[in-house]
Amino acid sequence: MDIAANFGRNLARCRKRAKLSQEELAVRASLHRTAVGQLERGERVARVDTLIKLAGSLGIPPGELLDGMGWAPGGTTMGQFEPQEVSDREEVKQAA
């Protein structure tokens, strides 16, 4: 799932339902006008404060901008360091 694209679709849907242009929404949310377009196109992921500004400016609960998104926890494994071969160039550095 592409979170940025899904958020963008939700944002565009809510903005159009509110009958606002991207520029009007940007002014209400104290964002740059290009930011709203980038968010709607899925080129950026909204920070939490931006999500709250947008939802407040649209008069909707923040969760509405997250519709259709969820998280399913997966398994976890612990990472570990592994030895790597030292390249000739690194051997020269270490010898110096």
Biopython code that builds the backbone (N, CA, C, O; Angstrom):
import numpy as np
from Bio.PDB.StructureBuilder import StructureBuilder

atoms = [
    (1, "MET", "N", (0.844, -1.176, 0.000)),
    (1, "MET", "CA", (0.000, 0.000, 0.000)),
    (1, "MET", "C", (0.889, 1.239, 0.000)),
    (1, "MET", "O", (1.848, 1.332, 0.767)),
    (2, "ASP", "N", (0.563, 2.168, -0.853)),
    (2, "ASP", "CA", (1.292, 3.432, -0.918)),
    (2, "ASP", "C", (0.583, 4.437, -0.011)),
    (2, "ASP", "O", (-0.439, 5.011, -0.385)),
    (3, "ILE", "N", (1.128, 4.639, 1.164)),
    (3, "ILE", "CA", (0.510, 5.507, 2.165)),
    (3, "ILE", "C", (0.356, 6.934, 1.649)),
    (3, "ILE", "O", (-0.696, 7.545, 1.832)),
    (4, "ALA", "N", (1.386, 7.467, 1.013)),
    (4, "ALA", "CA", (1.332, 8.845, 0.522)),
    (4, "ALA", "C", (0.226, 9.012, -0.512)),
    (4, "ALA", "O", (-0.501, 10.005, -0.483)),
    (5, "ALA", "N", (0.088, 8.052, -1.427)),
    (5, "ALA", "CA", (-0.945, 8.134, -2.463)),
    (5, "ALA", "C", (-2.336, 8.014, -1.859)),
    (5, "ALA", "O", (-3.250, 8.737, -2.256)),
    (6, "ASN", "N", (-2.501, 7.113, -0.909)),
    (6, "ASN", "CA", (-3.799, 6.937, -0.263)),
    (6, "ASN", "C", (-4.190, 8.194, 0.516)),
    (6, "ASN", "O", (-5.335, 8.641, 0.453)),
    (7, "PHE", "N", (-3.237, 8.753, 1.243)),
    (7, "PHE", "CA", (-3.504, 9.997, 1.981)),
    (7, "PHE", "C", (-3.894, 11.095, 0.997)),
    (7, "PHE", "O", (-4.831, 11.853, 1.246)),
    (8, "GLY", "N", (-3.182, 11.179, -0.112)),
    (8, "GLY", "CA", (-3.459, 12.192, -1.124)),
    (8, "GLY", "C", (-4.864, 12.078, -1.686)),
    (8, "GLY", "O", (-5.547, 13.086, -1.866)),
    (9, "ARG", "N", (-5.302, 10.850, -1.967)),
    (9, "ARG", "CA", (-6.676, 10.654, -2.464)),
    (9, "ARG", "C", (-7.696, 11.089, -1.419)),
    (9, "ARG", "O", (-8.690, 11.739, -1.743)),
    (10, "ASN", "N", (-7.444, 10.725, -0.165)),
    (10, "ASN", "CA", (-8.358, 11.126, 0.909)),
    (10, "ASN", "C", (-8.400, 12.647, 1.048)),
    (10, "ASN", "O", (-9.472, 13.231, 1.204)),
    (11, "LEU", "N", (-7.241, 13.277, 0.990)),
    (11, "LEU", "CA", (-7.171, 14.726, 1.128)),
    (11, "LEU", "C", (-7.920, 15.411, -0.015)),
    (11, "LEU", "O", (-8.702, 16.332, 0.224)),
    (12, "ALA", "N", (-7.691, 14.975, -1.243)),
    (12, "ALA", "CA", (-8.363, 15.576, -2.397)),
    (12, "ALA", "C", (-9.879, 15.397, -2.293)),
    (12, "ALA", "O", (-10.637, 16.326, -2.569)),
    (13, "ARG", "N", (-10.314, 14.206, -1.896)),
    (13, "ARG", "CA", (-11.743, 13.938, -1.755)),
    (13, "ARG", "C", (-12.380, 14.865, -0.715)),
    (13, "ARG", "O", (-13.440, 15.445, -0.952)),
    (14, "CYS", "N", (-11.725, 14.995, 0.429)),
    (14, "CYS", "CA", (-12.257, 15.840, 1.502)),
    (14, "CYS", "C", (-12.228, 17.318, 1.114)),
    (14, "CYS", "O", (-13.151, 18.063, 1.440)),
    (15, "ARG", "N", (-11.187, 17.737, 0.429)),
    (15, "ARG", "CA", (-11.083, 19.139, 0.005)),
    (15, "ARG", "C", (-12.175, 19.483, -0.990)),
    (15, "ARG", "O", (-12.803, 20.537, -0.887)),
    (16, "LYS", "N", (-12.408, 18.595, -1.958)),
    (16, "LYS", "CA", (-13.446, 18.842, -2.962)),
    (16, "LYS", "C", (-14.835, 18.834, -2.334)),
    (16, "LYS", "O", (-15.698, 19.626, -2.711)),
    (17, "ARG", "N", (-15.044, 17.941, -1.380)),
    (17, "ARG", "CA", (-16.326, 17.890, -0.682)),
    (17, "ARG", "C", (-16.582, 19.200, 0.075)),
    (17, "ARG", "O", (-17.721, 19.654, 0.185)),
    (18, "ALA", "N", (-15.492, 19.803, 0.598)),
    (18, "ALA", "CA", (-15.600, 21.081, 1.304)),
    (18, "ALA", "C", (-15.678, 22.265, 0.331)),
    (18, "ALA", "O", (-15.832, 23.412, 0.752)),
    (19, "LYS", "N", (-15.569, 21.976, -0.980)),
    (19, "LYS", "CA", (-15.625, 22.995, -2.034)),
    (19, "LYS", "C", (-14.545, 24.064, -1.853)),
    (19, "LYS", "O", (-14.801, 25.264, -1.950)),
    (20, "LEU", "N", (-13.321, 23.575, -1.584)),
    (20, "LEU", "CA", (-12.165, 24.464, -1.428)),
    (20, "LEU", "C", (-11.157, 24.175, -2.540)),
    (20, "LEU", "O", (-11.010, 23.033, -2.974)),
    (21, "SER", "N", (-10.475, 25.209, -2.989)),
    (21, "SER", "CA", (-9.353, 25.010, -3.905)),
    (21, "SER", "C", (-8.142, 24.599, -3.072)),
    (21, "SER", "O", (-8.149, 24.722, -1.847)),
    (22, "GLN", "N", (-7.117, 24.114, -3.741)),
    (22, "GLN", "CA", (-5.884, 23.786, -3.019)),
    (22, "GLN", "C", (-5.324, 25.031, -2.351)),
    (22, "GLN", "O", (-4.832, 24.964, -1.225)),
    (23, "GLU", "N", (-5.395, 26.150, -3.027)),
    (23, "GLU", "CA", (-4.862, 27.395, -2.472)),
    (23, "GLU", "C", (-5.655, 27.839, -1.246)),
    (23, "GLU", "O", (-5.068, 28.279, -0.258)),
    (24, "GLU", "N", (-6.981, 27.729, -1.300)),
    (24, "GLU", "CA", (-7.807, 28.108, -0.143)),
    (24, "GLU", "C", (-7.491, 27.227, 1.060)),
    (24, "GLU", "O", (-7.381, 27.714, 2.185)),
    (25, "LEU", "N", (-7.348, 25.931, 0.816)),
    (25, "LEU", "CA", (-7.012, 25.021, 1.907)),
    (25, "LEU", "C", (-5.646, 25.343, 2.480)),
    (25, "LEU", "O", (-5.457, 25.321, 3.696)),
    (26, "ALA", "N", (-4.694, 25.642, 1.609)),
    (26, "ALA", "CA", (-3.346, 25.969, 2.071)),
    (26, "ALA", "C", (-3.368, 27.195, 2.985)),
    (26, "ALA", "O", (-2.704, 27.205, 4.022)),
    (27, "VAL", "N", (-4.119, 28.220, 2.611)),
    (27, "VAL", "CA", (-4.202, 29.433, 3.438)),
    (27, "VAL", "C", (-4.822, 29.099, 4.784)),
    (27, "VAL", "O", (-4.309, 29.511, 5.824)),
    (28, "ARG", "N", (-5.919, 28.357, 4.774)),
    (28, "ARG", "CA", (-6.591, 27.994, 6.034)),
    (28, "ARG", "C", (-5.682, 27.173, 6.953)),
    (28, "ARG", "O", (-5.725, 27.316, 8.174)),
    (29, "ALA", "N", (-4.862, 26.316, 6.349)),
    (29, "ALA", "CA", (-4.008, 25.415, 7.128)),
    (29, "ALA", "C", (-2.619, 25.992, 7.396)),
    (29, "ALA", "O", (-1.780, 25.329, 8.006)),
    (30, "SER", "N", (-2.371, 27.227, 6.943)),
    (30, "SER", "CA", (-1.053, 27.865, 7.108)),
    (30, "SER", "C", (0.052, 27.028, 6.465)),
    (30, "SER", "O", (1.116, 26.822, 7.049)),
    (31, "LEU", "N", (-0.223, 26.551, 5.254)),
    (31, "LEU", "CA", (0.751, 25.788, 4.482)),
    (31, "LEU", "C", (1.045, 26.536, 3.192)),
    (31, "LEU", "O", (0.268, 27.393, 2.773)),
    (32, "HIS", "N", (2.166, 26.211, 2.566)),
    (32, "HIS", "CA", (2.461, 26.780, 1.262)),
    (32, "HIS", "C", (1.525, 26.121, 0.256)),
    (32, "HIS", "O", (1.205, 24.940, 0.389)),
    (33, "ARG", "N", (1.088, 26.868, -0.738)),
    (33, "ARG", "CA", (0.104, 26.348, -1.690)),
    (33, "ARG", "C", (0.596, 25.107, -2.420)),
    (33, "ARG", "O", (-0.201, 24.226, -2.742)),
    (34, "THR", "N", (1.903, 25.022, -2.686)),
    (34, "THR", "CA", (2.415, 23.835, -3.393)),
    (34, "THR", "C", (2.404, 22.590, -2.508)),
    (34, "THR", "O", (2.375, 21.469, -3.015)),
    (35, "ALA", "N", (2.427, 22.782, -1.198)),
    (35, "ALA", "CA", (2.436, 21.635, -0.284)),
    (35, "ALA", "C", (1.159, 20.815, -0.413)),
    (35, "ALA", "O", (1.204, 19.585, -0.387)),
    (36, "VAL", "N", (0.023, 21.490, -0.550)),
    (36, "VAL", "CA", (-1.243, 20.771, -0.676)),
    (36, "VAL", "C", (-1.241, 19.932, -1.952)),
    (36, "VAL", "O", (-1.663, 18.776, -1.930)),
    (37, "GLY", "N", (-0.774, 20.497, -3.054)),
    (37, "GLY", "CA", (-0.691, 19.748, -4.305)),
    (37, "GLY", "C", (0.234, 18.548, -4.197)),
    (37, "GLY", "O", (-0.086, 17.467, -4.690)),
    (38, "GLN", "N", (1.378, 18.735, -3.556)),
    (38, "GLN", "CA", (2.323, 17.624, -3.384)),
    (38, "GLN", "C", (1.719, 16.514, -2.533)),
    (38, "GLN", "O", (1.899, 15.332, -2.822)),
    (39, "LEU", "N", (1.008, 16.900, -1.492)),
    (39, "LEU", "CA", (0.358, 15.907, -0.637)),
    (39, "LEU", "C", (-0.718, 15.152, -1.421)),
    (39, "LEU", "O", (-0.804, 13.927, -1.336)),
    (40, "GLU", "N", (-1.532, 15.877, -2.179)),
    (40, "GLU", "CA", (-2.599, 15.223, -2.937)),
    (40, "GLU", "C", (-2.053, 14.302, -4.019)),
    (40, "GLU", "O", (-2.677, 13.289, -4.335)),
    (41, "ARG", "N", (-0.918, 14.628, -4.584)),
    (41, "ARG", "CA", (-0.316, 13.777, -5.619)),
    (41, "ARG", "C", (0.499, 12.624, -5.025)),
    (41, "ARG", "O", (1.014, 11.788, -5.767)),
    (42, "GLY", "N", (0.617, 12.573, -3.719)),
    (42, "GLY", "CA", (1.375, 11.500, -3.078)),
    (42, "GLY", "C", (2.870, 11.674, -3.170)),
    (42, "GLY", "O", (3.622, 10.710, -3.024)),
    (43, "GLU", "N", (3.312, 12.900, -3.412)),
    (43, "GLU", "CA", (4.745, 13.179, -3.515)),
    (43, "GLU", "C", (5.377, 13.422, -2.151)),
    (43, "GLU", "O", (6.600, 13.382, -2.021)),
    (44, "ARG", "N", (4.569, 13.671, -1.148)),
    (44, "ARG", "CA", (5.038, 13.903, 0.219)),
    (44, "ARG", "C", (4.149, 13.146, 1.173)),
    (44, "ARG", "O", (3.007, 12.821, 0.848)),
    (45, "VAL", "N", (4.664, 12.866, 2.337)),
    (45, "VAL", "CA", (3.881, 12.286, 3.418)),
    (45, "VAL", "C", (3.694, 13.382, 4.460)),
    (45, "VAL", "O", (4.651, 14.053, 4.846)),
    (46, "ALA", "N", (2.462, 13.556, 4.908)),
    (46, "ALA", "CA", (2.155, 14.615, 5.874)),
    (46, "ALA", "C", (2.709, 14.275, 7.250)),
    (46, "ALA", "O", (2.611, 13.139, 7.715)),
    (47, "ARG", "N", (3.292, 15.283, 7.892)),
    (47, "ARG", "CA", (3.681, 15.131, 9.302)),
    (47, "ARG", "C", (2.414, 15.202, 10.137)),
    (47, "ARG", "O", (1.366, 15.621, 9.648)),
    (48, "VAL", "N", (2.508, 14.798, 11.382)),
    (48, "VAL", "CA", (1.342, 14.786, 12.265)),
    (48, "VAL", "C", (0.761, 16.194, 12.409)),
    (48, "VAL", "O", (-0.458, 16.357, 12.357)),
    (49, "ASP", "N", (1.604, 17.211, 12.587)),
    (49, "ASP", "CA", (1.075, 18.560, 12.742)),
    (49, "ASP", "C", (0.375, 19.035, 11.480)),
    (49, "ASP", "O", (-0.613, 19.765, 11.560)),
    (50, "THR", "N", (0.870, 18.635, 10.319)),
    (50, "THR", "CA", (0.236, 19.001, 9.051)),
    (50, "THR", "C", (-1.107, 18.295, 8.910)),
    (50, "THR", "O", (-2.079, 18.899, 8.458)),
    (51, "LEU", "N", (-1.168, 17.035, 9.290)),
    (51, "LEU", "CA", (-2.410, 16.288, 9.262)),
    (51, "LEU", "C", (-3.472, 16.981, 10.112)),
    (51, "LEU", "O", (-4.620, 17.108, 9.687)),
    (52, "ILE", "N", (-3.100, 17.425, 11.299)),
    (52, "ILE", "CA", (-4.045, 18.085, 12.199)),
    (52, "ILE", "C", (-4.479, 19.438, 11.637)),
    (52, "ILE", "O", (-5.654, 19.794, 11.725)),
    (53, "LYS", "N", (-3.544, 20.192, 11.061)),
    (53, "LYS", "CA", (-3.890, 21.473, 10.437)),
    (53, "LYS", "C", (-4.886, 21.271, 9.300)),
    (53, "LYS", "O", (-5.871, 22.002, 9.193)),
    (54, "LEU", "N", (-4.626, 20.277, 8.450)),
    (54, "LEU", "CA", (-5.499, 20.022, 7.310)),
    (54, "LEU", "C", (-6.894, 19.593, 7.772)),
    (54, "LEU", "O", (-7.903, 20.105, 7.288)),
    (55, "ALA", "N", (-6.934, 18.659, 8.701)),
    (55, "ALA", "CA", (-8.230, 18.179, 9.199)),
    (55, "ALA", "C", (-9.019, 19.320, 9.835)),
    (55, "ALA", "O", (-10.215, 19.465, 9.583)),
    (56, "GLY", "N", (-8.356, 20.129, 10.656)),
    (56, "GLY", "CA", (-9.030, 21.267, 11.283)),
    (56, "GLY", "C", (-9.535, 22.263, 10.260)),
    (56, "GLY", "O", (-10.629, 22.809, 10.408)),
    (57, "SER", "N", (-8.755, 22.503, 9.232)),
    (57, "SER", "CA", (-9.136, 23.446, 8.179)),
    (57, "SER", "C", (-10.300, 22.927, 7.343)),
    (57, "SER", "O", (-11.073, 23.706, 6.785)),
    (58, "LEU", "N", (-10.417, 21.602, 7.262)),
    (58, "LEU", "CA", (-11.510, 20.987, 6.514)),
    (58, "LEU", "C", (-12.731, 20.713, 7.401)),
    (58, "LEU", "O", (-13.799, 20.362, 6.899)),
    (59, "GLY", "N", (-12.571, 20.873, 8.708)),
    (59, "GLY", "CA", (-13.666, 20.617, 9.647)),
    (59, "GLY", "C", (-14.011, 19.145, 9.762)),
    (59, "GLY", "O", (-15.178, 18.780, 9.912)),
    (60, "ILE", "N", (-12.987, 18.297, 9.691)),
    (60, "ILE", "CA", (-13.190, 16.851, 9.785)),
    (60, "ILE", "C", (-12.270, 16.274, 10.849)),
    (60, "ILE", "O", (-11.275, 16.906, 11.206)),
    (61, "PRO", "N", (-12.582, 15.080, 11.368)),
    (61, "PRO", "CA", (-11.651, 14.432, 12.292)),
    (61, "PRO", "C", (-10.402, 13.988, 11.533)),
    (61, "PRO", "O", (-10.509, 13.560, 10.384)),
    (62, "PRO", "N", (-9.222, 14.078, 12.147)),
    (62, "PRO", "CA", (-7.989, 13.678, 11.461)),
    (62, "PRO", "C", (-8.037, 12.266, 10.887)),
    (62, "PRO", "O", (-7.433, 12.003, 9.847)),
    (63, "GLY", "N", (-8.735, 11.372, 11.539)),
    (63, "GLY", "CA", (-8.821, 9.991, 11.073)),
    (63, "GLY", "C", (-9.435, 9.850, 9.693)),
    (63, "GLY", "O", (-9.176, 8.869, 8.996)),
    (64, "GLU", "N", (-10.245, 10.818, 9.291)),
    (64, "GLU", "CA", (-10.862, 10.740, 7.971)),
    (64, "GLU", "C", (-9.815, 10.825, 6.859)),
    (64, "GLU", "O", (-10.005, 10.265, 5.780)),
    (65, "LEU", "N", (-8.723, 11.520, 7.121)),
    (65, "LEU", "CA", (-7.642, 11.603, 6.138)),
    (65, "LEU", "C", (-6.827, 10.313, 6.089)),
    (65, "LEU", "O", (-6.013, 10.120, 5.185)),
    (66, "LEU", "N", (-7.049, 9.439, 7.058)),
    (66, "LEU", "CA", (-6.323, 8.165, 7.126)),
    (66, "LEU", "C", (-7.195, 6.982, 6.744)),
    (66, "LEU", "O", (-6.780, 5.833, 6.898)),
    (67, "ASP", "N", (-8.412, 7.250, 6.239)),
    (67, "ASP", "CA", (-9.316, 6.171, 5.852)),
    (67, "ASP", "C", (-8.640, 5.200, 4.896)),
    (67, "ASP", "O", (-7.922, 5.600, 3.979)),
    (68, "GLY", "N", (-8.882, 3.934, 5.126)),
    (68, "GLY", "CA", (-8.357, 2.899, 4.244)),
    (68, "GLY", "C", (-6.925, 2.500, 4.528)),
    (68, "GLY", "O", (-6.351, 1.683, 3.808)),
    (69, "MET", "N", (-6.345, 3.069, 5.571)),
    (69, "MET", "CA", (-4.959, 2.730, 5.917)),
    (69, "MET", "C", (-4.943, 2.037, 7.267)),
    (69, "MET", "O", (-5.678, 2.415, 8.179)),
    (70, "GLY", "N", (-4.121, 1.045, 7.385)),
    (70, "GLY", "CA", (-3.981, 0.335, 8.645)),
    (70, "GLY", "C", (-2.616, -0.317, 8.722)),
    (70, "GLY", "O", (-1.822, -0.261, 7.783)),
    (71, "TRP", "N", (-2.371, -0.922, 9.836)),
    (71, "TRP", "CA", (-1.089, -1.576, 10.057)),
    (71, "TRP", "C", (-1.340, -2.963, 10.593)),
    (71, "TRP", "O", (-2.091, -3.132, 11.554)),
    (72, "ALA", "N", (-0.733, -3.946, 9.995)),
    (72, "ALA", "CA", (-0.784, -5.313, 10.478)),
    (72, "ALA", "C", (0.604, -5.655, 10.985)),
    (72, "ALA", "O", (1.548, -5.710, 10.197)),
    (73, "PRO", "N", (0.751, -5.888, 12.289)),
    (73, "PRO", "CA", (2.081, -6.176, 12.809)),
    (73, "PRO", "C", (2.635, -7.468, 12.220)),
    (73, "PRO", "O", (1.919, -8.453, 12.038)),
    (74, "GLY", "N", (3.905, -7.433, 11.934)),
    (74, "GLY", "CA", (4.576, -8.611, 11.384)),
    (74, "GLY", "C", (5.540, -9.188, 12.396)),
    (74, "GLY", "O", (5.629, -8.717, 13.530)),
    (75, "GLY", "N", (6.251, -10.197, 11.980)),
    (75, "GLY", "CA", (7.260, -10.792, 12.834)),
    (75, "GLY", "C", (8.476, -9.887, 12.927)),
    (75, "GLY", "O", (8.682, -9.012, 12.086)),
    (76, "THR", "N", (9.264, -10.104, 13.941)),
    (76, "THR", "CA", (10.467, -9.302, 14.106)),
    (76, "THR", "C", (11.676, -10.200, 14.260)),
    (76, "THR", "O", (11.584, -11.310, 14.785)),
    (77, "THR", "N", (12.790, -9.711, 13.802)),
    (77, "THR", "CA", (14.058, -10.398, 14.023)),
    (77, "THR", "C", (15.045, -9.347, 14.496)),
    (77, "THR", "O", (14.954, -8.177, 14.124)),
    (78, "MET", "N", (15.964, -9.768, 15.298)),
    (78, "MET", "CA", (16.966, -8.844, 15.816)),
    (78, "MET", "C", (18.095, -8.702, 14.804)),
    (78, "MET", "O", (18.560, -9.681, 14.221)),
    (79, "GLY", "N", (18.512, -7.485, 14.615)),
    (79, "GLY", "CA", (19.648, -7.244, 13.739)),
    (79, "GLY", "C", (20.950, -7.549, 14.454)),
    (79, "GLY", "O", (20.994, -7.665, 15.679)),
    (80, "GLN", "N", (21.978, -7.672, 13.690)),
    (80, "GLN", "CA", (23.294, -7.919, 14.276)),
    (80, "GLN", "C", (24.363, -7.430, 13.326)),
    (80, "GLN", "O", (24.143, -7.335, 12.119)),
    (81, "PHE", "N", (25.525, -7.119, 13.882)),
    (81, "PHE", "CA", (26.668, -6.737, 13.062)),
    (81, "PHE", "C", (27.284, -7.989, 12.483)),
    (81, "PHE", "O", (27.318, -9.036, 13.129)),
    (82, "GLU", "N", (27.771, -7.875, 11.261)),
    (82, "GLU", "CA", (28.456, -8.986, 10.628)),
    (82, "GLU", "C", (29.819, -8.508, 10.157)),
    (82, "GLU", "O", (29.956, -7.375, 9.697)),
    (83, "PRO", "N", (30.830, -9.365, 10.269)),
    (83, "PRO", "CA", (32.144, -8.958, 9.776)),
    (83, "PRO", "C", (32.126, -8.836, 8.255)),
    (83, "PRO", "O", (31.436, -9.591, 7.569)),
    (84, "GLN", "N", (32.883, -7.888, 7.745)),
    (84, "GLN", "CA", (33.003, -7.708, 6.306)),
    (84, "GLN", "C", (34.464, -7.800, 5.937)),
    (84, "GLN", "O", (35.347, -7.526, 6.749)),
    (85, "GLU", "N", (34.706, -8.192, 4.692)),
    (85, "GLU", "CA", (36.082, -8.235, 4.214)),
    (85, "GLU", "C", (36.607, -6.815, 4.092)),
    (85, "GLU", "O", (35.883, -5.907, 3.684)),
    (86, "VAL", "N", (37.838, -6.635, 4.440)),
    (86, "VAL", "CA", (38.482, -5.337, 4.323)),
    (86, "VAL", "C", (39.048, -5.231, 2.926)),
    (86, "VAL", "O", (39.779, -6.113, 2.476)),
    (87, "SER", "N", (38.711, -4.149, 2.236)),
    (87, "SER", "CA", (39.233, -3.974, 0.872)),
    (87, "SER", "C", (40.710, -3.598, 0.934)),
    (87, "SER", "O", (41.212, -3.190, 1.982)),
    (88, "ASP", "N", (41.400, -3.738, -0.194)),
    (88, "ASP", "CA", (42.822, -3.382, -0.270)),
    (88, "ASP", "C", (43.028, -1.931, 0.140)),
    (88, "ASP", "O", (43.989, -1.611, 0.839)),
    (89, "ARG", "N", (42.133, -1.057, -0.290)),
    (89, "ARG", "CA", (42.269, 0.363, 0.021)),
    (89, "ARG", "C", (42.166, 0.594, 1.531)),
    (89, "ARG", "O", (42.905, 1.415, 2.075)),
    (90, "GLU", "N", (41.267, -0.113, 2.216)),
    (90, "GLU", "CA", (41.131, 0.048, 3.649)),
    (90, "GLU", "C", (42.343, -0.545, 4.368)),
    (90, "GLU", "O", (42.747, -0.034, 5.413)),
    (91, "GLU", "N", (42.928, -1.614, 3.827)),
    (91, "GLU", "CA", (44.123, -2.192, 4.445)),
    (91, "GLU", "C", (45.266, -1.188, 4.393)),
    (91, "GLU", "O", (46.034, -1.077, 5.348)),
    (92, "VAL", "N", (45.388, -0.456, 3.294)),
    (92, "VAL", "CA", (46.430, 0.568, 3.150)),
    (92, "VAL", "C", (46.221, 1.661, 4.177)),
    (92, "VAL", "O", (47.176, 2.120, 4.804)),
    (93, "LYS", "N", (44.946, 2.094, 4.358)),
    (93, "LYS", "CA", (44.632, 3.136, 5.356)),
    (93, "LYS", "C", (45.017, 2.676, 6.761)),
    (93, "LYS", "O", (45.602, 3.430, 7.538)),
    (94, "GLN", "N", (44.681, 1.433, 7.069)),
    (94, "GLN", "CA", (44.945, 0.930, 8.404)),
    (94, "GLN", "C", (46.446, 0.792, 8.650)),
    (94, "GLN", "O", (46.894, 0.969, 9.783)),
    (95, "ALA", "N", (47.226, 0.483, 7.632)),
    (95, "ALA", "CA", (48.665, 0.322, 7.768)),
    (95, "ALA", "C", (49.350, 1.670, 7.967)),
    (95, "ALA", "O", (50.423, 1.740, 8.565)),
    (96, "ALA", "N", (48.726, 2.750, 7.462)),
    (96, "ALA", "CA", (49.374, 4.081, 7.525)),
    (96, "ALA", "C", (49.335, 4.689, 8.866)),
    (96, "ALA", "O", (49.839, 5.796, 9.056)),
]
sb = StructureBuilder()
sb.init_structure("model")
sb.init_model(0)
sb.init_chain("A")
sb.init_seg("    ")
for serial, (resi, resn, name, xyz) in enumerate(atoms, 1):
    if name == "N":
        sb.init_residue(resn, " ", resi, " ")
    sb.init_atom(name, np.array(xyz, "f"), 0.0, 1.0, " ", f" {name:<3s}", serial, name[0])
structure = sb.get_structure()
